[in-house]
Amino acid sequence: MNRKLLVLPALLGVMTPLLTGCGGSGGGSGGGKAIVVGTTDSIELTKDNPAPLDPATSYDSATWNIFYNTFQMLLTYQRGSTTPSPDAAKDCHYTDVSVLTYQCTMREDQKFSNGDPMTAQDVKFSIDRMQKINWPTGPASLISGVKSVEAPDEKTVVFHLKAPDATFPAKLATPAAAIVDHKVYAAEKPYNGFHLVGSGPYTLDSFVEAKQGEFSKNAHYGGTLKVNNSAIELKLFADSNKMESALRAGSIDVMARTLSPDQIGKLLGSTDPNVKLTESPGGEARYLFLNTESPTLKTLAVRKAMAQLIDRQAITRDVYKRTADPLYSIIPQGITTHTNSFYNKYRDPSIPQAKSFLRDADITGKVAVTINFRRDTGGTMNQAEAQEIARQLNASGLFNATTKDEQWNTFLKKASQREYDVFAISWLPDFPDPDNYIAPFFDKDNFLNLAYANKTIQNTLLPATRKQAERGATTTDFTKAQNLIADDVPMLPLWQGKQYIAARADITGVEWALNSSTTTQFWELGRGKS
């Protein structure tokens, strides 16, 4: 799914952004006119999601971009850190050697943006509400390991877990654990429309679908993040070229998601002194999921033949113009425990080998498959990618592949109801750990409701890794999980992306504004001289 990861560059080593044009870091002013941020992300109110700005229902990069800036969690990530630290809480820790009880103490005098007090009872209400609503394509799976929550007083919240989970603090730092006002939000139904009330760095003052959102600095915010501006205006573009034109003309200050490969190449070679482009490592991974219970793909030989034919080098070269790198495992390079499981098993693309897989399974005719993808918005290349994959499969003479697009909410609903044989999504992990590249898809409570269920991964490997506070000690188990996925082929990893953000030369903090889930951290942006 279009989803979220924090500060991956720290896992990759020291981040060294590449800047073109003029400008740099430095401190900007916290005052002055709003900084205008452009994006091609779309946030739509539909029958499949009547509450797009409710943390209980939305689990994608566009909405989480807003949630991280407007809601508060108990924990957050400070600049450059991969370890969550207190935000709404002043202290959080495990209270027992079994690592089954996690307790947080709230900061004093916390308030929501509407002035209502925010207490431990609101935290309990928010977690209970997320689990009760359990929206089919929402993020409730992230906190499915919570057995119960207690709020013995206004400042103390206690989580009782079903099993040990070293990743639980990281999950509390995601919008799956966003704290909502119990006086505003209903306990068992979504908060419909384009409204929200949070306690994060910004207040959402207004939102107009397909046009813009207006944010002002939240005077009640009592957390640890430093806010470097007084207001943000989020401009929504359907066309990334129009977004770039607006940046060059100075009508927007920053453009983040999504720049097309051609735009990135042009900006990297630009000598325009008024615009700078920042490039950094990213955590985005692109996957092709295969429905293992469908009549077409339930035969392993068909899935293995597809694995043998996909040419990732051609996809990243011809479609993405080398702004992405080939990916040969569900866990990307740069993340602890990565191994090239698919390359190790299938090596380079081979039509004869794919043919032998099918022949051994007595499959002689062409295999018909439809590659479903999210309708393109802005600079995304979903259609071109799907067409290239179909071309590769058809060129083998073994497949009859076609492509089909869907609007995002419809696409996600159909995918989770197993209506597609093959579908592609981009995954932006929620926290920087190998667990979050595997569990959201292959744990018992996976948000895509995939047909494939590997009991070794679910009952042995993931529970074992969650007992390890030292994440390097999980390498053996995560390697086994990656190899099992390559053996069974319920999905095909395609590529992992880099991150790009462009800004006017007088905007500061740009190199810190994108975390590695491509969330734009509004608070890092300032206006002034570098």
DAFENRA-V734831 format. One record per residue. N is the residue number from 1. RES is the residue in one letter. PSI is psi as a letter, one per 20 degrees, with the letter a starting at -180 (* if undefined). D_LAST is the distance of its C-alpha to the last C-alpha in whole Angstrom. Layout:
BEGIN
n = [N & N]
res = [RES & RES]
psi = [PSI & PSI]
d_last = [D_LAST & D_LAST]
END
This chain:
BEGIN
n = [1 & 2 & 3 & 4 & 5 & 6 & 7 & 8 & 9 & 10 & 11 & 12 & 13 & 14 & 15 & 16 & 17 & 18 & 19 & 20 & 21 & 22 & 23 & 24 & 25 & 26 & 27 & 28 & 29 & 30 & 31 & 32 & 33 & 34 & 35 & 36 & 37 & 38 & 39 & 40 & 41 & 42 & 43 & 44 & 45 & 46 & 47 & 48 & 49 & 50 & 51 & 52 & 53 & 54 & 55 & 56 & 57 & 58 & 59 & 60 & 61 & 62 & 63 & 64 & 65 & 66 & 67 & 68 & 69 & 70 & 71 & 72 & 73 & 74 & 75 & 76 & 77 & 78 & 79 & 80 & 81 & 82 & 83 & 84 & 85 & 86 & 87 & 88 & 89 & 90 & 91 & 92 & 93 & 94 & 95 & 96 & 97 & 98 & 99 & 100 & 101 & 102 & 103 & 104 & 105 & 106 & 107 & 108 & 109 & 110 & 111 & 112 & 113 & 114 & 115 & 116 & 117 & 118 & 119 & 120 & 121 & 122 & 123 & 124 & 125 & 126 & 127 & 128 & 129 & 130 & 131 & 132 & 133 & 134 & 135 & 136 & 137 & 138 & 139 & 140 & 141 & 142 & 143 & 144 & 145 & 146 & 147 & 148 & 149 & 150 & 151 & 152 & 153 & 154 & 155 & 156 & 157 & 158 & 159 & 160 & 161 & 162 & 163 & 164 & 165 & 166 & 167 & 168 & 169 & 170 & 171 & 172 & 173 & 174 & 175 & 176 & 177 & 178 & 179 & 180 & 181 & 182 & 183 & 184 & 185 & 186 & 187 & 188 & 189 & 190 & 191 & 192 & 193 & 194 & 195 & 196 & 197 & 198 & 199 & 200 & 201 & 202 & 203 & 204 & 205 & 206 & 207 & 208 & 209 & 210 & 211 & 212 & 213 & 214 & 215 & 216 & 217 & 218 & 219 & 220 & 221 & 222 & 223 & 224 & 225 & 226 & 227 & 228 & 229 & 230 & 231 & 232 & 233 & 234 & 235 & 236 & 237 & 238 & 239 & 240 & 241 & 242 & 243 & 244 & 245 & 246 & 247 & 248 & 249 & 250 & 251 & 252 & 253 & 254 & 255 & 256 & 257 & 258 & 259 & 260 & 261 & 262 & 263 & 264 & 265 & 266 & 267 & 268 & 269 & 270 & 271 & 272 & 273 & 274 & 275 & 276 & 277 & 278 & 279 & 280 & 281 & 282 & 283 & 284 & 285 & 286 & 287 & 288 & 289 & 290 & 291 & 292 & 293 & 294 & 295 & 296 & 297 & 298 & 299 & 300 & 301 & 302 & 303 & 304 & 305 & 306 & 307 & 308 & 309 & 310 & 311 & 312 & 313 & 314 & 315 & 316 & 317 & 318 & 319 & 320 & 321 & 322 & 323 & 324 & 325 & 326 & 327 & 328 & 329 & 330 & 331 & 332 & 333 & 334 & 335 & 336 & 337 & 338 & 339 & 340 & 341 & 342 & 343 & 344 & 345 & 346 & 347 & 348 & 349 & 350 & 351 & 352 & 353 & 354 & 355 & 356 & 357 & 358 & 359 & 360 & 361 & 362 & 363 & 364 & 365 & 366 & 367 & 368 & 369 & 370 & 371 & 372 & 373 & 374 & 375 & 376 & 377 & 378 & 379 & 380 & 381 & 382 & 383 & 384 & 385 & 386 & 387 & 388 & 389 & 390 & 391 & 392 & 393 & 394 & 395 & 396 & 397 & 398 & 399 & 400 & 401 & 402 & 403 & 404 & 405 & 406 & 407 & 408 & 409 & 410 & 411 & 412 & 413 & 414 & 415 & 416 & 417 & 418 & 419 & 420 & 421 & 422 & 423 & 424 & 425 & 426 & 427 & 428 & 429 & 430 & 431 & 432 & 433 & 434 & 435 & 436 & 437 & 438 & 439 & 440 & 441 & 442 & 443 & 444 & 445 & 446 & 447 & 448 & 449 & 450 & 451 & 452 & 453 & 454 & 455 & 456 & 457 & 458 & 459 & 460 & 461 & 462 & 463 & 464 & 465 & 466 & 467 & 468 & 469 & 470 & 471 & 472 & 473 & 474 & 475 & 476 & 477 & 478 & 479 & 480 & 481 & 482 & 483 & 484 & 485 & 486 & 487 & 488 & 489 & 490 & 491 & 492 & 493 & 494 & 495 & 496 & 497 & 498 & 499 & 500 & 501 & 502 & 503 & 504 & 505 & 506 & 507 & 508 & 509 & 510 & 511 & 512 & 513 & 514 & 515 & 516 & 517 & 518 & 519 & 520 & 521 & 522 & 523 & 524 & 525 & 526 & 527 & 528 & 529 & 530]
res = [M & N & R & K & L & L & V & L & P & A & L & L & G & V & M & T & P & L & L & T & G & C & G & G & S & G & G & G & S & G & G & G & K & A & I & V & V & G & T & T & D & S & I & E & L & T & K & D & N & P & A & P & L & D & P & A & T & S & Y & D & S & A & T & W & N & I & F & Y & N & T & F & Q & M & L & L & T & Y & Q & R & G & S & T & T & P & S & P & D & A & A & K & D & C & H & Y & T & D & V & S & V & L & T & Y & Q & C & T & M & R & E & D & Q & K & F & S & N & G & D & P & M & T & A & Q & D & V & K & F & S & I & D & R & M & Q & K & I & N & W & P & T & G & P & A & S & L & I & S & G & V & K & S & V & E & A & P & D & E & K & T & V & V & F & H & L & K & A & P & D & A & T & F & P & A & K & L & A & T & P & A & A & A & I & V & D & H & K & V & Y & A & A & E & K & P & Y & N & G & F & H & L & V & G & S & G & P & Y & T & L & D & S & F & V & E & A & K & Q & G & E & F & S & K & N & A & H & Y & G & G & T & L & K & V & N & N & S & A & I & E & L & K & L & F & A & D & S & N & K & M & E & S & A & L & R & A & G & S & I & D & V & M & A & R & T & L & S & P & D & Q & I & G & K & L & L & G & S & T & D & P & N & V & K & L & T & E & S & P & G & G & E & A & R & Y & L & F & L & N & T & E & S & P & T & L & K & T & L & A & V & R & K & A & M & A & Q & L & I & D & R & Q & A & I & T & R & D & V & Y & K & R & T & A & D & P & L & Y & S & I & I & P & Q & G & I & T & T & H & T & N & S & F & Y & N & K & Y & R & D & P & S & I & P & Q & A & K & S & F & L & R & D & A & D & I & T & G & K & V & A & V & T & I & N & F & R & R & D & T & G & G & T & M & N & Q & A & E & A & Q & E & I & A & R & Q & L & N & A & S & G & L & F & N & A & T & T & K & D & E & Q & W & N & T & F & L & K & K & A & S & Q & R & E & Y & D & V & F & A & I & S & W & L & P & D & F & P & D & P & D & N & Y & I & A & P & F & F & D & K & D & N & F & L & N & L & A & Y & A & N & K & T & I & Q & N & T & L & L & P & A & T & R & K & Q & A & E & R & G & A & T & T & T & D & F & T & K & A & Q & N & L & I & A & D & D & V & P & M & L & P & L & W & Q & G & K & Q & Y & I & A & A & R & A & D & I & T & G & V & E & W & A & L & N & S & S & T & T & T & Q & F & W & E & L & G & R & G & K & S]
psi = [r & m & b & p & q & p & l & h & h & h & h & i & a & p & p & n & q & o & p & q & a & r & r & b & b & r & p & r & q & i & b & a & r & q & p & p & p & q & q & j & q & p & o & q & o & r & h & h & n & i & m & i & k & p & h & i & h & p & m & r & h & g & h & h & h & g & g & h & i & h & q & q & r & h & q & a & p & q & p & j & q & j & p & q & r & q & f & h & q & i & p & q & q & q & i & q & i & i & l & i & p & p & p & q & p & q & r & q & l & q & q & r & h & j & i & q & q & p & r & h & h & h & g & g & g & g & g & g & g & g & h & g & g & l & p & h & k & a & j & h & h & h & k & i & i & p & g & r & p & q & n & h & a & i & i & p & p & p & p & p & q & h & q & q & o & i & i & g & h & h & h & i & j & r & i & h & k & p & p & q & o & i & i & g & p & q & h & j & q & q & n & q & a & l & q & q & o & a & j & a & h & q & p & o & h & q & p & o & p & j & f & r & q & p & p & q & p & o & h & i & p & k & b & i & p & p & p & j & r & i & q & p & p & o & p & p & q & i & p & h & h & h & g & g & h & h & g & h & i & j & i & q & h & q & p & d & p & p & p & q & h & g & g & g & g & g & h & h & j & q & j & o & i & i & p & q & p & p & p & r & q & r & j & p & q & p & q & o & q & p & o & i & i & q & h & h & j & i & p & h & h & g & h & h & g & g & h & i & h & p & n & h & g & h & g & h & g & h & g & j & k & k & j & r & q & q & p & j & r & h & p & r & q & i & p & p & j & p & q & m & g & h & g & h & h & i & b & q & p & o & g & h & g & g & h & h & g & g & g & h & j & k & o & h & r & p & p & p & q & p & o & q & q & p & p & q & p & c & j & q & k & g & g & h & g & g & h & g & g & g & g & g & g & h & h & i & j & i & q & n & p & r & q & p & q & q & q & g & h & g & g & h & g & h & g & i & j & k & i & q & g & p & q & p & q & p & p & n & q & h & q & m & q & h & h & j & i & g & h & i & h & j & r & g & m & q & i & i & l & q & h & p & o & o & h & g & g & g & i & g & g & g & h & g & h & i & i & o & h & o & h & h & i & j & g & g & g & h & g & g & g & h & h & h & h & h & g & i & l & i & r & o & p & g & r & q & q & r & q & p & p & q & q & q & h & j & p & r & j & h & i & i & h & o & r & j & j & j & p & o & n & h & h & i & p & r & p & a & q & *]
d_last = [37 & 33 & 32 & 29 & 28 & 25 & 23 & 25 & 23 & 24 & 27 & 27 & 25 & 21 & 19 & 17 & 16 & 16 & 13 & 15 & 13 & 10 & 6 & 6 & 6 & 5 & 7 & 8 & 11 & 14 & 16 & 16 & 18 & 18 & 16 & 18 & 19 & 21 & 24 & 27 & 29 & 32 & 33 & 37 & 40 & 43 & 46 & 45 & 42 & 43 & 40 & 37 & 35 & 37 & 36 & 40 & 40 & 37 & 36 & 33 & 29 & 29 & 31 & 29 & 26 & 27 & 29 & 26 & 24 & 27 & 30 & 30 & 31 & 33 & 30 & 27 & 25 & 22 & 19 & 20 & 24 & 27 & 29 & 29 & 29 & 30 & 28 & 31 & 33 & 33 & 35 & 37 & 39 & 42 & 45 & 48 & 49 & 49 & 46 & 47 & 46 & 42 & 42 & 39 & 39 & 37 & 34 & 36 & 36 & 34 & 34 & 34 & 32 & 35 & 36 & 38 & 38 & 37 & 40 & 41 & 44 & 41 & 40 & 43 & 44 & 41 & 42 & 45 & 45 & 43 & 46 & 48 & 47 & 46 & 45 & 46 & 42 & 40 & 39 & 42 & 43 & 40 & 41 & 45 & 45 & 45 & 49 & 49 & 46 & 47 & 46 & 48 & 47 & 44 & 41 & 43 & 42 & 44 & 44 & 47 & 47 & 50 & 49 & 46 & 43 & 40 & 38 & 38 & 35 & 33 & 35 & 35 & 31 & 31 & 32 & 36 & 36 & 34 & 35 & 37 & 39 & 43 & 44 & 42 & 42 & 46 & 47 & 48 & 47 & 44 & 42 & 42 & 40 & 36 & 36 & 34 & 34 & 32 & 30 & 27 & 24 & 24 & 27 & 29 & 30 & 31 & 31 & 33 & 34 & 33 & 31 & 28 & 27 & 26 & 24 & 24 & 22 & 26 & 27 & 29 & 27 & 28 & 26 & 24 & 21 & 18 & 17 & 14 & 15 & 19 & 20 & 20 & 22 & 23 & 25 & 27 & 28 & 31 & 30 & 27 & 27 & 27 & 24 & 22 & 24 & 22 & 19 & 19 & 21 & 18 & 20 & 19 & 15 & 16 & 19 & 20 & 24 & 25 & 25 & 28 & 28 & 28 & 25 & 23 & 25 & 24 & 20 & 20 & 22 & 20 & 18 & 17 & 13 & 13 & 13 & 12 & 15 & 15 & 18 & 19 & 23 & 25 & 28 & 29 & 33 & 35 & 39 & 42 & 45 & 49 & 51 & 54 & 56 & 56 & 60 & 58 & 55 & 57 & 59 & 57 & 58 & 56 & 53 & 53 & 54 & 50 & 48 & 50 & 49 & 45 & 43 & 40 & 39 & 40 & 38 & 35 & 35 & 37 & 36 & 32 & 31 & 30 & 28 & 30 & 32 & 36 & 37 & 40 & 40 & 39 & 37 & 34 & 33 & 31 & 32 & 35 & 38 & 38 & 41 & 41 & 44 & 45 & 45 & 47 & 50 & 49 & 48 & 47 & 48 & 52 & 54 & 58 & 56 & 55 & 59 & 61 & 59 & 60 & 64 & 64 & 64 & 66 & 64 & 65 & 63 & 60 & 58 & 56 & 53 & 50 & 47 & 45 & 42 & 39 & 39 & 36 & 33 & 30 & 29 & 32 & 34 & 37 & 40 & 39 & 39 & 42 & 44 & 43 & 44 & 47 & 48 & 48 & 50 & 53 & 52 & 54 & 57 & 57 & 55 & 55 & 52 & 50 & 47 & 47 & 44 & 43 & 41 & 39 & 41 & 44 & 43 & 42 & 46 & 48 & 46 & 47 & 50 & 51 & 52 & 50 & 51 & 48 & 44 & 41 & 38 & 34 & 34 & 30 & 32 & 31 & 31 & 30 & 34 & 36 & 39 & 36 & 37 & 41 & 42 & 41 & 43 & 46 & 46 & 49 & 47 & 45 & 43 & 44 & 48 & 48 & 52 & 51 & 52 & 52 & 54 & 53 & 49 & 50 & 52 & 52 & 48 & 46 & 48 & 48 & 44 & 43 & 45 & 43 & 40 & 39 & 38 & 38 & 42 & 42 & 42 & 46 & 46 & 43 & 44 & 48 & 46 & 44 & 48 & 50 & 47 & 48 & 52 & 52 & 49 & 49 & 45 & 44 & 40 & 38 & 35 & 32 & 28 & 25 & 22 & 20 & 17 & 15 & 13 & 12 & 9 & 7 & 8 & 7 & 9 & 11 & 12 & 14 & 15 & 18 & 21 & 23 & 26 & 23 & 23 & 20 & 19 & 18 & 17 & 14 & 12 & 10 & 9 & 7 & 4 & 0]
END
